[in-house]
Amino acid sequence: MNSRQRFQKTIAYGRPDRPPCFEEGIRDDVIRAWRQQGMPDGKTPYALFEIDRRKEIALEVEPRPYPREWPASMAGLEMLCQRLDPQDDDRLPAGWPGVIEQWRQRDYPLLIRVHHGFFQTLGVGDWRRFEDVIYLIKDDPAFVREVLTLQGQFTARLLERILPHVDVDAAIFSEPISSNSGPLISPKMYEEFALTSYEPVLEVLRRHEVETVIARTYANARILLPSFLKWGFNCLWACETGNTSEAGANAMDYLAIRREYGKDLRLIAGIDTDALRSNKETIRREVESKVPPLLAGGGYMPLADGRIRVDIPYENYAYYRELLAQTVSASATESWALS
């Protein structure tokens, strides 16, 4: 099987030869450090370990040019509307339209990132803007809804230029809305403001038969999971979950989430990246305690829950990758033997 077939079979709770094992995201500075720690010259992680390829298309959905000062009332929305032009060809994927035929013949999953999430859509990039937005939610909720609605309609129209030509395997909504103890707005407010505004995008995805809709969350987003499911999301990719506070300790634990939501929610990642910073015994416990039972339930793709940073030694990463490959292979063999 190729990577795309593995992805499609796993998402559908089918029986691939093994689930796909993706790469978490390794920066150039990490590779340089690993070269000094014994990583073979001229080799990449793809050549050294069992890693399935994937590609993510990032839609250009920010205002152009990006506002120096964001509008704070209805009067400023015209400026924002002019800067969200779905007919701007520079917003199409790099290499368009030349990549269309290449993607039609691909053997790897193609995922499209369609939204930056609630706060980033409102221009939050620092604490000052965050404070402004929190006050706006209270003082002028109609304006906040209008900004989010404008973004959702723009994104839907932009997607309409792409999806008739490219059969994508999944859509990703990024949602950096949570702290370590939980989301920064309530589930009710999240549904009222964010998810309602995502509906035009979700409708376009449904019409073009993009069946896998991924919520890529950060930190502790546990109490938002029922809201995601209510709006038609069916896959969770939880990132950076290892540093939750005592109040939210293990809140994003995939074993608990699988027990609660069953097959309604496919799962990607789930391995605490902090374990890779520790030692081999910690890595072994982390992988062996989580990966086999999740694989047994199907609909799961094992992966560390964050980018690989320079503080993770090459020896640890190599051990993790080799152990993961062995665990996935053994689980696949056992699954076939029992079927």
C-alpha positions in Angstrom: 0.0 0.0 0.0 1.1 3.6 -0.5 0.7 6.4 2.0 -2.6 7.7 0.5 -4.2 4.3 0.6 -3.0 3.8 4.2 -4.5 7.1 5.2 -7.8 6.4 3.5 -8.2 2.9 4.9 -7.3 4.0 8.4 -9.7 7.0 8.4 -12.5 4.6 7.2 -11.7 2.1 10.0 -10.5 -0.3 7.3 -7.6 -2.7 7.3 -4.4 -1.2 5.8 -1.2 -3.1 5.8 -0.3 -0.7 8.6 -1.5 2.8 9.6 0.5 5.7 8.2 3.4 7.0 10.3 3.9 10.7 9.4 6.7 13.0 10.3 6.0 15.6 13.0 7.8 18.5 11.5 11.6 18.8 11.8 13.3 22.1 11.3 16.7 22.7 9.7 18.3 23.6 13.0 17.3 20.2 14.4 18.9 18.4 11.4 22.1 20.4 11.9 22.2 19.5 15.5 21.5 15.9 14.8 24.4 15.7 12.3 26.7 16.6 15.1 25.1 13.9 17.3 25.6 11.0 14.8 22.9 11.3 12.2 24.4 10.1 8.9 25.4 12.8 6.5 23.4 13.1 3.4 20.5 11.2 4.9 17.0 12.6 5.8 14.6 11.1 8.4 12.5 9.8 5.4 15.5 7.8 4.3 16.4 6.5 7.8 13.0 5.7 9.3 9.6 4.3 8.3 7.9 7.6 7.6 4.9 8.1 5.3 4.8 11.2 3.1 1.9 13.7 3.3 1.4 17.2 1.9 -0.6 20.0 3.5 -1.8 22.9 1.4 -2.0 26.1 3.4 -4.7 28.4 2.1 -3.7 32.1 2.2 -6.6 33.4 4.2 -5.2 36.4 6.0 -6.1 40.0 4.9 -3.8 41.4 2.2 -2.1 43.7 3.1 -2.3 42.7 6.7 -3.8 45.5 8.8 -1.5 47.5 11.0 -4.6 48.4 13.0 -7.6 46.1 13.0 -11.1 47.6 12.7 -12.9 47.9 16.0 -16.4 48.7 14.7 -18.8 48.0 11.8 -17.5 51.1 10.1 -14.1 49.4 9.5 -15.4 46.3 7.9 -15.2 47.6 4.4 -11.5 47.8 4.6 -11.3 44.2 5.8 -13.6 43.1 3.0 -11.4 44.6 0.4 -8.4 42.8 1.8 -10.1 39.4 1.6 -10.4 38.9 -2.1 -11.1 35.3 -3.2 -10.3 36.1 -6.8 -6.7 37.0 -5.9 -4.7 34.4 -7.8 -1.8 34.8 -5.4 -4.0 33.1 -2.8 -4.0 29.8 -4.8 -1.6 27.1 -3.9 2.0 27.6 -5.0 2.6 26.4 -8.6 -1.1 26.6 -9.5 -2.4 25.4 -11.9 0.6 23.3 -12.8 0.4 21.2 -9.7 -3.2 20.0 -10.4 -2.2 17.1 -12.6 0.7 16.2 -10.3 -1.7 16.0 -7.3 -4.2 13.9 -9.3 -1.5 11.2 -9.7 -0.2 11.4 -6.2 0.4 8.4 -3.9 0.3 10.4 -0.6 -2.5 12.1 1.3 -3.2 15.7 0.5 -4.6 17.8 3.3 -5.8 21.3 3.0 -5.6 23.8 5.9 -8.7 26.0 5.6 -8.8 28.1 8.8 -6.5 29.6 11.3 -9.1 29.5 14.1 -11.1 31.9 16.2 -8.4 34.2 17.7 -6.1 34.5 14.7 -9.1 35.3 12.5 -9.6 38.3 14.7 -6.0 39.4 14.4 -4.6 38.1 17.7 -0.9 38.0 17.5 0.1 39.5 20.8 -1.3 40.2 24.3 -2.5 43.7 23.4 -4.7 42.5 20.5 -5.9 39.5 22.7 -7.1 42.0 25.3 -8.8 44.1 22.6 -10.6 41.0 21.3 -11.8 39.8 24.7 -13.3 43.3 25.3 -14.9 43.2 21.9 -16.5 39.8 22.6 -18.2 41.4 25.6 -18.9 44.9 24.3 -19.7 44.4 20.6 -20.5 40.7 20.0 -22.3 41.6 16.7 -19.1 43.0 15.3 -17.1 39.9 16.3 -19.7 37.7 14.6 -19.6 39.9 11.5 -15.8 39.6 11.2 -15.9 35.9 11.6 -18.8 35.6 9.1 -16.8 37.6 6.6 -13.8 35.3 7.0 -15.9 32.2 6.6 -17.6 33.4 3.5 -14.3 34.5 1.9 -12.7 31.1 2.7 -15.6 29.2 1.2 -15.4 31.2 -2.0 -11.6 30.6 -2.2 -12.1 26.9 -1.7 -14.6 26.9 -4.5 -11.7 27.8 -6.8 -9.6 24.8 -5.7 -11.8 21.8 -4.8 -13.4 21.3 -8.3 -9.9 20.6 -9.6 -8.2 18.7 -6.7 -9.5 15.7 -4.7 -8.2 16.4 -1.2 -8.2 13.7 1.5 -9.0 15.9 4.5 -9.5 19.5 5.6 -7.8 20.9 8.7 -9.2 23.6 10.9 -6.4 24.9 13.2 -7.8 26.0 16.6 -5.2 27.5 18.9 -7.8 28.7 21.4 -6.8 26.9 24.6 -4.5 27.4 27.5 -3.1 24.5 29.5 -6.2 24.6 31.7 -8.8 24.9 29.0 -10.3 27.0 26.2 -10.2 30.8 26.6 -13.9 31.1 25.8 -16.8 28.8 26.7 -18.1 26.1 24.5 -21.3 28.0 24.1 -19.5 31.1 22.9 -17.3 29.0 20.7 -20.3 27.6 18.9 -22.0 30.9 18.7 -19.1 32.8 17.3 -16.6 30.4 15.6 -18.4 27.3 14.6 -21.4 29.1 13.2 -19.0 31.2 11.0 -17.3 28.0 9.8 -20.5 26.6 8.3 -20.0 28.1 4.8 -16.6 26.4 4.7 -18.0 23.1 6.0 -20.8 23.3 3.4 -18.3 23.6 0.5 -16.4 20.7 1.9 -19.5 18.5 2.1 -20.5 19.5 -1.4 -17.1 18.4 -2.7 -17.2 15.2 -0.7 -14.3 16.0 1.6 -15.4 13.5 4.3 -12.5 13.9 6.8 -12.7 17.2 8.7 -9.9 17.6 11.3 -9.8 19.8 14.3 -6.1 20.5 15.0 -6.2 21.8 18.6 -3.5 23.0 21.0 -3.1 22.5 24.7 -6.3 21.5 26.6 -9.4 21.7 24.2 -11.2 18.8 25.8 -14.5 20.5 26.6 -14.8 21.7 23.0 -14.9 18.1 21.6 -18.7 17.8 21.7 -19.0 21.0 19.8 -16.7 19.8 17.1 -18.7 16.6 16.7 -22.0 18.6 16.6 -20.7 20.6 13.7 -19.5 17.6 11.7 -15.8 17.4 12.6 -14.8 13.7 12.8 -11.1 13.7 13.5 -8.9 15.1 16.3 -5.3 16.1 15.9 -4.3 17.4 19.4 -1.0 19.2 19.6 1.2 20.3 22.5 -0.8 18.6 25.1 2.0 17.5 27.5 2.1 20.6 29.7 -1.4 20.8 30.9 -1.9 22.1 34.4 -3.1 20.0 37.3 -6.6 21.1 36.6 -6.4 19.7 33.1 -3.8 17.0 33.6 -4.3 14.2 31.0 -7.3 16.1 29.6 -6.3 15.3 26.1 -5.3 11.7 26.8 -6.3 9.7 23.7 -7.2 6.5 25.6 -9.8 8.4 27.6 -11.1 10.3 24.6 -11.5 7.0 22.7 -13.4 5.5 25.6 -15.7 8.5 25.7 -16.3 9.1 21.9 -15.6 5.7 20.3 -15.5 5.6 16.6 -17.2 9.0 16.2 -13.7 10.6 16.5 -10.7 9.5 14.5 -7.4 10.4 16.2 -4.0 11.6 14.9 -0.9 12.0 17.2 -1.4 11.3 20.9 2.2 10.6 21.9 3.6 13.1 24.3 6.5 14.9 22.7 8.0 15.6 26.2 8.7 11.9 26.5 11.2 12.2 23.6 13.1 14.8 25.7 13.6 12.3 28.5 15.1 8.8 28.1 14.5 5.6 26.3 12.6 4.0 29.1 10.2 6.9 29.2 9.8 6.8 25.4 9.1 3.0 25.6 6.4 3.4 28.3 4.8 6.2 26.4 4.6 4.4 23.1 3.7 0.9 24.5 1.0 2.2 26.8 -0.9 4.2 24.2 -0.2 3.0 20.7 -1.3 -0.7 20.7 -4.7 -0.2 22.3 -5.5 2.8 20.1 -4.4 0.9 17.0 -6.6 -2.0 18.0 -9.7 0.3 17.9 -8.8 1.5 14.4 -9.1 5.0 13.1 -5.8 6.0 14.7 -2.5 7.3 13.3 0.3 7.4 15.8 2.5 10.6 16.0 4.1 12.8 18.5 1.9 15.7 19.5 4.3 18.5 18.5 7.1 19.6 16.3 10.5 18.1 17.0 12.7 20.8 18.5 16.4 21.0 18.9 16.3 19.9 22.6 15.3 16.4 21.5 18.5 14.3 21.0 18.9 12.3 17.8 19.4 9.1 19.7 16.0 9.6 21.4 14.3 10.3 18.1 15.9 7.4 16.4 14.8 5.1 19.2 11.3 6.5 19.1 11.0 6.0 15.4 12.3 2.5 15.4 10.1 1.5 18.4 7.0 3.1 16.7 7.7 1.2 13.5 8.0 -2.1 15.4 4.8 -1.4 17.4 2.8 -0.5 14.4 4.0 -3.5 12.4 3.3 -5.9 15.3 -0.2 -4.4 15.8 -1.0 -4.7 12.1 0.1 -8.4 12.1 -2.0 -9.1 15.2 -5.0 -7.4 13.7 -4.8 -9.5 10.5 -4.3 -12.7 12.5 -7.5 -12.0 14.6 -9.6 -11.1 11.6 
